[in-house]
Amino acid sequence: MNRNGGNSSMTIDDVARLAGVSRATAGRAVGNYGNVSEKAREKVMRAVEELNYRPNAIAQGLRNQNTKTLAVIIGNIKNSYYNSLVFSIEDEAMKNGYNVLICNTNEQERKEIEHLQTVYSKRVDGIILTSVYPVDHLIPDHLRHLYDGDVPIVSVDRKINGMDIDLVQSDNEDASYRAAKYLISLGHRRIGLIGTKDYSTVRERIRGYRRALVESNIPIDYSIIVDAEYAQPNAGRMLTSKLLDQNNGITALYALNNTLCGGILLELKNRGMQVPRDISLLAWDDEELNQLFDITTISQPVEETGRMATRRLFDLIEHPEKRKEKQILQLKTEFICRKSCVKI
């Protein structure tokens, strides 16, 4: 027995087993968080009484106290975008006395759900999320409580379809429009577009590209807009090869994701092509590779994005009533003109 009169040998697993529900459901019922049906809650509470179960006093108080912990759930820790994002989030959090849990989904929906369930169980105070769910997919009904539950969430970079969640992102469409207009001003008319499909960021960048072409009275050739799954191996090389094999007359390549740039350069090297002698190249996100090869780049304010997301999350934690006032913050990008794009 513990000092509250409960049976210290009993666990939440024992409660779940007797109630005939999952451990997660039992935890939500006992902790009074998340969505639990009334029928399931009654079963759990009867099991609690029968077993004389009493949760640990510290865990019992976590729902009413800040744990001073944030969770950051990102797509791919190998991506330099996420490196800078996590750095700025952690720095901002530590200034406010918060710790940060970092979770990597490797762009898998299953892992995103598992991480959300885990951080809920750890009673984090807030979550910053870059969701892996494709823009055309809806979160399944039985999982929606993970996105609109008691713990506030701020989404970074990608919109989550069907969920009214605060978002901090770059001005994707406008920045892409300006980039395409720059290539058009150099005389390029057949601009091969390379991206990873399914995410809102890429869709927005494609819209900006199309808008620039329409405004310049250039027909849109969808055969030179190619995409691949985010995690597809060698996507940059594969897409570049596809473009150059099937479409004559392409004078510029425009990469919508920083992870594709290395593969593009490797495929061009394999073909004996040089930038910008044989083809112009423009890419998203400024990295050392871009600087080394003098690649003209759209640079996102990644660290500012992380800081803004963290500050908004603190605001939602401290003022729960503001969770009804959803915000979408779009930050300005920087166009860095180097030597990879030339007039034709």
C-alpha positions in Angstrom: 0.0 0.0 0.0 1.2 3.6 -0.7 0.7 6.4 1.8 -2.5 7.4 0.1 -4.0 4.0 0.9 -3.7 2.7 -2.7 -2.1 -0.6 -3.8 1.4 0.4 -5.0 1.9 -3.0 -6.7 -0.9 -2.4 -9.2 0.0 -0.7 -12.5 -2.0 0.9 -15.2 -1.5 -2.3 -17.2 -3.4 -4.2 -14.5 -6.2 -1.6 -14.7 -6.4 -1.8 -18.5 -6.5 -5.6 -18.4 -9.3 -5.8 -15.9 -11.3 -3.0 -17.7 -10.8 -4.7 -21.1 -9.4 -1.6 -22.7 -6.0 -0.6 -24.1 -3.3 0.8 -21.9 -3.5 4.2 -23.6 -7.3 4.4 -23.0 -6.8 3.5 -19.3 -4.1 6.1 -19.0 -6.3 8.8 -20.6 -9.2 7.9 -18.3 -7.1 7.9 -15.1 -5.2 11.0 -16.1 -8.3 12.8 -17.3 -6.8 13.9 -20.7 -7.6 13.1 -24.3 -10.8 11.6 -25.7 -12.3 8.6 -23.9 -15.8 7.3 -24.3 -18.1 7.4 -21.3 -18.5 3.7 -21.4 -14.8 3.1 -21.4 -14.2 5.6 -18.6 -16.7 3.8 -16.4 -15.0 0.5 -17.0 -11.6 2.0 -16.1 -12.9 3.7 -13.0 -14.6 0.5 -11.8 -11.3 -1.4 -12.3 -9.4 1.4 -10.4 -11.7 0.9 -7.4 -11.6 -2.9 -7.5 -7.8 -2.9 -7.6 -7.5 -0.1 -5.2 -5.1 1.5 -7.8 -3.6 4.8 -7.0 -1.2 6.5 -9.5 2.1 7.8 -8.4 1.6 11.2 -6.8 4.0 12.9 -9.2 2.2 11.5 -12.2 -1.1 12.5 -10.6 -0.1 16.1 -10.5 1.4 16.4 -13.9 -2.0 17.3 -15.5 -2.2 20.3 -13.3 1.5 21.4 -13.5 3.9 22.3 -16.2 6.5 19.6 -16.9 8.7 22.4 -18.5 9.1 20.1 -21.5 8.3 20.6 -25.2 8.3 17.9 -27.8 9.6 18.5 -31.4 8.5 15.9 -33.9 10.3 16.3 -37.2 10.5 14.4 -40.5 14.1 13.6 -41.0 16.9 14.4 -38.6 19.5 14.0 -41.5 18.0 17.0 -43.3 19.9 20.2 -42.6 16.6 22.1 -42.5 15.6 20.2 -39.4 19.1 20.6 -37.9 18.7 24.4 -37.9 15.1 24.2 -36.9 15.7 22.1 -33.8 18.7 24.2 -32.8 16.6 27.4 -32.7 13.7 25.7 -31.0 15.9 24.2 -28.3 17.7 27.5 -27.8 14.5 29.5 -27.4 13.1 26.8 -25.1 16.1 26.8 -22.8 15.9 30.6 -22.4 12.5 30.0 -20.9 13.6 27.1 -18.7 12.2 24.3 -20.9 13.7 21.0 -22.0 13.1 19.6 -25.4 12.3 16.0 -26.5 13.3 15.4 -30.2 11.4 12.7 -32.1 12.3 11.7 -35.7 9.5 10.1 -37.9 11.7 9.4 -40.8 8.7 10.6 -42.9 6.5 7.7 -41.7 2.9 8.2 -40.7 3.1 5.3 -38.2 6.0 6.8 -36.4 4.3 10.2 -36.2 1.4 8.6 -34.4 3.6 6.6 -32.1 5.6 9.7 -31.2 2.5 11.7 -30.5 1.2 8.9 -28.2 4.5 8.8 -26.4 4.8 12.5 -25.8 1.2 12.6 -24.5 2.2 9.9 -22.0 5.1 12.0 -20.9 2.8 14.9 -20.3 4.7 17.4 -22.3 3.4 21.0 -22.2 3.4 21.5 -26.0 4.3 20.1 -29.3 6.0 21.5 -32.4 5.2 19.2 -35.4 6.3 18.9 -39.0 3.7 16.4 -40.1 4.4 13.5 -42.5 0.7 13.3 -43.5 0.3 14.1 -47.3 -1.7 17.2 -48.1 -4.5 15.1 -49.7 -4.9 12.8 -46.7 -7.1 13.4 -43.7 -6.1 12.3 -40.2 -8.2 9.2 -39.4 -11.1 10.0 -37.0 -9.8 7.7 -34.3 -6.5 9.6 -34.2 -7.7 13.2 -34.3 -7.6 13.5 -30.5 -3.8 13.4 -30.8 -3.9 16.6 -32.9 -6.7 18.6 -31.1 -6.4 17.3 -27.6 -5.3 19.0 -24.3 -1.7 19.6 -25.5 -1.3 22.6 -27.8 0.4 22.0 -31.1 2.1 24.4 -33.5 2.8 23.0 -37.0 6.0 24.0 -38.8 6.5 24.2 -42.6 3.6 21.8 -43.6 -0.1 22.2 -43.3 -2.2 19.4 -41.9 -5.2 18.8 -44.0 -8.5 19.1 -42.1 -6.9 20.2 -38.8 -7.2 23.7 -37.5 -3.7 24.0 -36.1 -1.4 27.0 -35.8 1.2 27.1 -38.6 4.6 28.8 -39.1 6.1 28.5 -42.6 7.9 30.4 -45.4 6.2 32.3 -48.1 6.5 29.3 -50.4 4.2 30.4 -53.3 5.5 34.0 -53.5 9.1 33.0 -53.2 8.7 30.4 -55.9 7.0 32.9 -58.2 9.9 35.3 -57.8 12.4 32.5 -58.5 10.6 31.4 -61.7 10.3 35.0 -62.8 14.1 35.4 -62.4 14.8 32.4 -64.6 12.3 33.7 -67.2 14.0 37.1 -67.1 17.2 35.3 -68.2 15.4 33.9 -71.2 14.6 30.4 -70.0 11.3 29.0 -71.2 11.7 25.3 -70.6 12.4 25.1 -66.8 12.4 21.6 -65.5 10.8 21.4 -62.0 12.0 18.7 -59.6 10.3 18.1 -56.2 9.0 15.6 -53.7 5.3 15.1 -53.9 2.4 15.2 -51.4 3.4 18.0 -49.1 1.8 21.4 -48.9 5.1 23.2 -49.2 5.8 21.7 -52.6 2.3 22.3 -53.8 2.6 25.9 -52.9 6.0 26.2 -54.7 4.6 24.6 -57.8 1.7 27.1 -57.8 4.2 30.0 -57.7 6.1 28.5 -60.6 2.9 28.1 -62.6 1.7 31.6 -61.9 5.0 33.0 -63.2 4.7 31.1 -66.4 1.1 32.0 -67.0 1.9 35.7 -66.3 4.7 35.5 -68.9 2.4 33.8 -71.5 4.6 30.6 -71.4 2.6 27.4 -71.8 2.8 25.0 -68.9 4.4 21.7 -69.9 3.5 19.2 -67.1 5.9 16.7 -68.6 8.8 18.8 -67.2 7.3 18.9 -63.7 8.5 15.7 -62.0 8.2 14.5 -58.4 9.0 11.5 -56.2 8.3 10.1 -52.8 10.2 12.0 -50.1 12.2 9.0 -48.9 12.7 7.5 -52.4 16.4 6.6 -52.7 18.4 8.6 -55.2 15.4 10.8 -56.0 17.5 13.7 -57.2 19.4 11.6 -59.7 16.4 9.6 -60.8 14.2 12.7 -61.5 17.0 14.6 -63.3 17.7 11.5 -65.5 14.0 11.3 -66.3 13.8 14.9 -67.2 16.8 15.0 -69.4 16.0 11.7 -71.2 12.4 12.5 -72.0 12.5 16.2 -72.7 14.7 18.0 -75.1 15.3 21.7 -74.8 15.4 22.1 -71.0 17.7 24.9 -70.2 17.2 25.2 -66.5 16.5 23.0 -63.5 14.6 24.2 -60.5 14.8 22.0 -57.4 12.0 22.5 -54.8 13.7 20.5 -52.0 17.2 20.9 -50.6 17.7 17.1 -50.3 17.5 16.8 -54.1 20.4 19.1 -55.0 23.2 16.6 -54.4 21.6 14.0 -56.6 21.0 16.5 -59.4 24.6 17.5 -59.4 25.8 13.9 -59.5 23.5 13.0 -62.4 24.7 16.1 -64.3 28.3 15.1 -63.6 27.6 11.5 -64.8 26.4 13.0 -68.1 29.4 15.3 -68.5 27.2 18.4 -68.0 28.4 21.4 -66.1 26.4 24.2 -64.3 25.9 26.8 -65.7 27.7 26.0 -69.0 25.3 23.3 -70.1 22.3 24.0 -67.9 21.2 26.5 -65.2 20.3 25.4 -61.7 18.2 27.0 -59.0 17.4 25.4 -55.6 15.6 25.8 -52.3 17.5 26.2 -49.0 21.0 27.5 -48.6 23.6 25.0 -47.6 27.3 24.6 -47.8 26.9 22.6 -50.9 25.0 25.5 -52.6 27.7 27.9 -51.5 30.5 25.6 -52.6 29.0 25.2 -56.1 27.8 28.8 -56.3 24.2 27.7 -56.7 21.5 30.4 -56.8 19.2 29.7 -53.9 16.0 30.6 -52.1 17.0 30.7 -48.5 14.4 30.1 -45.8 14.5 31.8 -42.4 14.7 28.4 -40.7 16.0 29.6 -37.3 13.4 32.4 -37.2 10.7 29.9 -38.1 11.8 27.7 -35.1 11.8 30.7 -32.7 8.5 32.0 -33.9 6.9 28.5 -33.5 8.3 28.2 -30.0 7.1 31.6 -28.9 3.6 30.9 -30.3 3.6 27.6 -28.4 4.5 29.3 -25.2 1.7 31.7 -25.8 -0.8 28.9 -26.2 0.6 27.1 -23.0 0.3 30.2 -20.9 -3.0 31.4 -22.4 -5.2 28.3 -23.2 -8.0 30.6 -24.3 -5.9 31.6 -27.4 -6.0 28.1 -28.8 -9.3 29.1 -30.5 -7.5 31.9 -32.3 -5.5 29.9 -34.9 -2.7 31.8 -36.6 -0.8 31.2 -39.9 2.5 33.0 -39.9 4.4 33.3 -43.3 8.0 34.4 -43.1 9.8 36.1 -45.9 12.6 34.2 -47.8 15.8 35.6 -49.2 16.8 35.2 -52.9 20.5 34.6 -53.1 21.8 35.2 -56.6 25.1 33.3 -57.4 26.6 32.0 -60.6 24.5 28.9 -61.4 22.0 30.7 -63.6 22.9 32.5 -66.8 21.2 34.2 -69.7 20.4 32.2 -72.9 
